[in-house]
Amino acid sequence: MNKLKSLVLVGALTVLGTGVTPAQNLIVNGDFTANAAAFTAWPGYTTPWSPANPSGIIAWGNFFDTPVGVNGAGTVTSVFGPSDTGGRTFGFIQNGLGMLMQGLPAGYTPGMTYELSFDAAARDTDPNVSFRVQIGDATQIHVTTLVGSTELIANPAAFDHYSYTFTTPASFNGAPSIQLYNLPGSIGTVDFANVSVVAVPEPTATVLAGLGLVLAGASRWSRRRSA
């Protein structure tokens, strides 16, 4: 194998092995730490349920005006968490029906592939809390954790991690948002942490772009050698 071919092969392997810079999380305060330190009044509710605490969770709207709040590391308590919080700070929603929601920014675009991921759990005394996470606009659901008629059941022992890859519709009808639900029929608390929505890069395009740079460099190297 000549030196030019060897260089191209090594360069290709380098491109394939370096990976891609992590994409920006489109969710604001997905780890619920932004104003967690201000939740000092037990048991961590927002106002009006705990008047000494903030009136809301930064970036998250309380759609149904049900008891919500922040618990966990760096804040008042983990009274609404699972047996093992893993050191997480988390937002919680008590009793169904409750929902925290957040509008998605302009970086969330039609016809793109994204990964939704989050951690979820239930209060350690609540074994049958059903919940749902979904993203949608006025008439379309872009991704949902609902499978048929089956909802997710939160684990009261520890946080479980969930991840979903999806492609947005070709166009949006109204502003898209993410919704975190504690569902009707649940008597208990559901907890959310590390909520993330990131763009998924096209692997082929990334590799081809890298190979193009490798080939261009190899060509210039070969011309210099020939000269």
Summary of the structure (lengths in Angstrom):
residues: 227
radius of gyration: 22.9
end to end distance: 20.9
largest distance: 78.6
contacts: 725
relative contact order: 0.21
helix: 19%
strand: 33%
